[in-house]
Amino acid sequence: MTMAQVKIVEIQFHSWDRSYFFSPTGFDLKVGDRAVVETSMGLEVGKIMGFGQVEETELEESLSLIKRLPTVSDLQVLTKQAEKKPDAIKTARDIVHELGLPMKIIDASFSFDDTRLVFAFTAGSRVDFRELVRKLQGVFNRQIRLQQIGSRDVVAQNGGLGPCGRVACCATWLKELGNVNSDFIAVQQLEHRGSDRLSGLCGRLKCCLAYEAEGYQACGKKMPEIGAQIKTKNYGAGTVIARNILMHELTIKDQDGKKVNIPFGCKRVGCSGCVANKRAKDS
């Protein structure tokens, strides 16, 4: 039985927030356009981040429709709010400093109807910001919401050049900041690089460590583990003392104590390393 597919459009309201799904029905949209939508908090203007399709059964509730495209008047409202944002951030930072709170205000966002103000912040530990909220409500005369974001979200917000010389992936094309853990370092045999060379602008492990991890894991599973006893056609028996997954190569120590590098194809479908390393079949 074929499941019904539903077209969706991803809309993001803040660069440090996730995207939300809406129905694109009735509008000719492209990535980068803006749209006025109805949310649980009222009308908001968001940016089109992408399009797709999902199974109808995957939706927890029916998709909300796009209300309309922004008018000239709407865009003027957004411009005025953008002009007010720097002063709002400075005022909030001053109050945080006055209260001695261990947190940093990163960004501010006015709701489209101008009744709410959201401050994004970072903090190294749990912060009691109830007094901060009261003071901000008194100053701005609006509903105040504080949203904690991570150091990776800050880089996604501010951008910057990575060690590769390109603008940070999270600030350009990378939508989902997935989990990057130390297992990716081990499988790619990068432990010798040191934490400084493996950390991104955010101070956490580079997102790009995840890009090839799946390939390394798949190829690595096909190769003998270090310490394994193997027998080869041309070099006889030996013990695996090192693996170079990227080069599809094993280092073995034979019975005379001699170290030999031998090719080892993982034969994974589509693996460029195996296609390039045709010597493996003769080892």
HUGILIN-V658110 format. One record per residue. N is the residue number from 1. RES is the residue in three letters. PSI is psi in whole degrees, -180 to 180 (NA if undefined). OMEGA is omega in radians with two decimals (none if undefined). NEAR is the number of other C-alpha atoms within 8 Angstrom. Layout:
N/RES/PSI/OMEGA/NEAR
N/RES/PSI/OMEGA/NEAR
This chain:
1/MET/128/-3.12/2
2/THR/128/3.12/3
3/MET/145/3.12/7
4/ALA/133/3.12/6
5/GLN/138/-3.14/8
6/VAL/129/3.09/8
7/LYS/139/-3.14/10
8/ILE/158/2.98/12
9/VAL/134/3.12/13
10/GLU/126/-3.13/12
11/ILE/133/-3.14/13
12/GLN/136/-3.11/13
13/PHE/-29/3.10/10
14/HIS/145/-3.13/8
15/SER/-22/-3.13/8
16/TRP/11/3.14/9
17/ASP/164/3.12/7
18/ARG/171/3.08/8
19/SER/155/3.11/9
20/TYR/151/-3.08/7
21/PHE/136/3.04/9
22/PHE/168/3.09/12
23/SER/130/-3.14/11
24/PRO/5/-3.05/12
25/THR/130/3.04/6
26/GLY/0/-3.10/4
27/PHE/143/3.05/5
28/ASP/101/-2.99/5
29/LEU/158/3.00/7
30/LYS/161/-3.14/7
31/VAL/133/-3.12/8
32/GLY/-19/3.08/7
33/ASP/163/3.03/8
34/ARG/153/-3.12/10
35/ALA/148/3.07/13
36/VAL/124/-3.09/13
37/VAL/160/3.08/13
38/GLU/124/3.09/12
39/THR/176/3.12/7
40/SER/-18/-3.14/4
41/MET/2/-3.12/5
42/GLY/-170/3.14/7
43/LEU/138/3.08/10
44/GLU/156/3.05/12
45/VAL/124/-3.12/11
46/GLY/170/-3.12/12
47/LYS/135/3.11/12
48/ILE/121/-3.10/15
49/MET/-20/-3.12/11
50/GLY/176/-3.13/9
51/PHE/162/3.12/8
52/GLY/-171/3.09/7
53/GLN/143/3.09/8
54/VAL/159/3.05/10
55/GLU/139/-3.12/10
56/GLU/-32/-3.12/9
57/THR/-17/-3.13/6
58/GLU/-16/-3.10/6
59/LEU/126/3.13/9
60/GLU/-28/3.10/5
61/GLU/165/-3.11/4
62/SER/148/-3.12/5
63/LEU/140/3.05/8
64/SER/149/3.14/8
65/LEU/153/2.98/10
66/ILE/132/-3.10/12
67/LYS/-49/-3.09/8
68/ARG/172/3.00/7
69/LEU/151/-3.10/7
70/PRO/140/3.05/11
71/THR/174/3.07/6
72/VAL/-40/3.12/6
73/SER/-40/3.12/7
74/ASP/-44/-3.12/8
75/LEU/-32/3.08/9
76/GLN/-38/3.08/8
77/VAL/-45/-3.14/9
78/LEU/-39/3.13/9
79/THR/-44/3.13/8
80/LYS/-39/3.12/8
81/GLN/-39/3.11/9
82/ALA/-34/3.12/8
83/GLU/-30/-3.13/7
84/LYS/-18/-3.01/8
85/LYS/-47/-3.12/11
86/PRO/-42/3.13/8
87/ASP/-38/3.12/7
88/ALA/-42/3.13/9
89/ILE/-44/-3.13/13
90/LYS/-44/-3.14/8
91/THR/-45/-3.14/8
92/ALA/-40/3.13/10
93/ARG/-38/3.11/10
94/ASP/-42/-3.14/8
95/ILE/-40/3.08/10
96/VAL/-44/3.12/12
97/HIS/-41/3.14/8
98/GLU/-38/-3.12/6
99/LEU/-8/3.13/7
100/GLY/35/-3.10/6
101/LEU/138/-3.12/8
102/PRO/68/-3.12/8
103/MET/163/3.14/10
104/LYS/125/3.08/9
105/ILE/126/-3.07/11
106/ILE/-41/-3.04/10
107/ASP/165/3.08/8
108/ALA/147/-3.13/11
109/SER/122/3.07/9
110/PHE/139/3.05/11
111/SER/156/-3.07/10
112/PHE/-35/3.12/10
113/ASP/1/3.05/8
114/ASP/24/3.12/8
115/THR/-13/-3.09/9
116/ARG/154/3.11/11
117/LEU/122/-3.12/13
118/VAL/129/3.06/12
119/PHE/127/3.04/14
120/ALA/136/-3.10/12
121/PHE/161/3.01/13
122/THR/152/3.12/12
123/ALA/144/-3.14/10
124/GLY/-14/-3.12/6
125/SER/179/-3.14/5
126/ARG/137/-3.09/5
127/VAL/133/3.02/8
128/ASP/101/-3.06/5
129/PHE/24/-3.13/7
130/ARG/-42/3.12/6
131/GLU/-36/3.09/7
132/LEU/-45/3.13/10
133/VAL/-43/-3.14/11
134/ARG/-44/-3.13/8
135/LYS/-40/3.14/9
136/LEU/-38/3.09/11
137/GLN/-39/3.13/11
138/GLY/-37/-3.11/8
139/VAL/-45/-3.01/6
140/PHE/-12/3.12/6
141/ASN/45/3.12/7
142/ARG/164/2.97/10
143/GLN/136/-3.11/8
144/ILE/133/3.03/11
145/ARG/135/3.08/9
146/LEU/131/-3.13/9
147/GLN/118/3.14/8
148/GLN/134/3.10/8
149/ILE/162/-3.12/10
150/GLY/172/-3.12/7
151/SER/-29/3.11/10
152/ARG/-36/3.11/10
153/ASP/-33/3.13/10
154/VAL/-43/3.11/12
155/VAL/-39/3.10/14
156/ALA/-32/3.13/13
157/GLN/-45/-3.00/9
158/ASN/-22/-3.11/7
159/GLY/-164/-3.11/10
160/GLY/163/-3.13/9
161/LEU/131/3.08/9
162/GLY/175/3.14/10
163/PRO/-21/3.14/6
164/CYS/-10/-3.14/5
165/GLY/0/3.13/6
166/ARG/160/3.09/7
167/VAL/140/-3.08/10
168/ALA/135/-3.12/12
169/CYS/-41/-3.08/8
170/CYS/-20/-3.13/13
171/ALA/-3/-3.12/13
172/THR/-84/-2.98/8
173/TRP/-20/-3.02/6
174/LEU/109/-3.07/8
175/LYS/-47/-3.07/5
176/GLU/120/3.10/5
177/LEU/88/-3.08/8
178/GLY/179/-3.12/5
179/ASN/127/3.07/4
180/VAL/118/-3.08/10
181/ASN/175/-3.05/7
182/SER/-17/3.10/6
183/ASP/-33/3.14/6
184/PHE/-32/3.12/11
185/ILE/-45/-3.10/11
186/ALA/-46/-3.06/9
187/VAL/-27/3.11/11
188/GLN/6/3.05/10
189/GLN/51/-3.09/7
190/LEU/13/-3.08/8
191/GLU/-31/-3.07/7
192/HIS/-12/-3.09/5
193/ARG/-29/-3.10/8
194/GLY/154/-3.04/7
195/SER/-33/-3.12/6
196/ASP/-41/-3.09/6
197/ARG/-14/-3.13/7
198/LEU/-3/-3.12/9
199/SER/144/3.11/11
200/GLY/-169/-3.14/12
201/LEU/-27/-3.11/8
202/CYS/-8/-3.11/9
203/GLY/-4/3.10/7
204/ARG/174/-3.11/9
205/LEU/141/-3.11/10
206/LYS/138/3.09/9
207/CYS/-32/-3.06/11
208/CYS/-11/3.06/6
209/LEU/-22/-3.11/11
210/ALA/-15/-3.01/9
211/TYR/-40/-3.08/7
212/GLU/6/-3.07/8
213/ALA/-40/-3.11/11
214/GLU/-42/3.12/8
215/GLY/-43/3.10/7
216/TYR/-44/-3.12/12
217/GLN/-43/-3.13/9
218/ALA/-44/3.13/9
219/CYS/-40/-3.12/11
220/GLY/-33/-3.14/10
221/LYS/-25/-3.11/7
222/LYS/-16/-3.05/7
223/MET/147/3.10/8
224/PRO/146/3.12/8
225/GLU/159/3.05/7
226/ILE/132/-3.09/9
227/GLY/-13/-3.13/7
228/ALA/146/3.07/8
229/GLN/124/-3.13/8
230/ILE/162/3.10/9
231/LYS/128/-3.11/8
232/THR/161/-3.10/8
233/LYS/-44/-3.01/7
234/ASN/-20/-3.01/6
235/TYR/3/3.12/8
236/GLY/-157/-3.09/8
237/ALA/153/3.11/10
238/GLY/174/3.13/11
239/THR/132/3.11/12
240/VAL/121/3.13/16
241/ILE/-11/3.10/10
242/ALA/153/3.09/8
243/ARG/134/3.01/11
244/ASN/93/-3.04/8
245/ILE/-40/-3.11/10
246/LEU/-42/-3.12/8
247/MET/-2/-3.08/7
248/HIS/56/-3.05/14
249/GLU/140/3.06/13
250/LEU/147/2.97/13
251/THR/122/3.14/12
252/ILE/155/3.04/13
253/LYS/120/-3.09/13
254/ASP/-177/-3.05/13
255/GLN/-18/3.10/7
256/ASP/2/3.14/5
257/GLY/6/-3.13/6
258/LYS/137/3.12/7
259/LYS/133/-3.11/8
260/VAL/134/3.04/8
261/ASN/127/-3.14/8
262/ILE/144/3.10/10
263/PRO/149/3.12/12
264/PHE/104/3.13/11
265/GLY/134/3.13/12
266/CYS/-14/3.12/10
267/LYS/25/3.07/6
268/ARG/134/-3.11/8
269/VAL/126/3.10/4
270/GLY/6/-3.11/5
271/CYS/114/-3.10/8
272/SER/-31/3.12/6
273/GLY/-40/-3.14/10
274/CYS/-36/3.11/13
275/VAL/-42/-3.12/8
276/ALA/-28/-3.01/6
277/ASN/67/-3.09/10
278/LYS/-13/3.13/8
279/ARG/-20/-3.03/7
280/ALA/-34/-3.07/11
281/LYS/-18/-3.09/7
282/ASP/1/-3.02/6
283/SER/NA/none/11
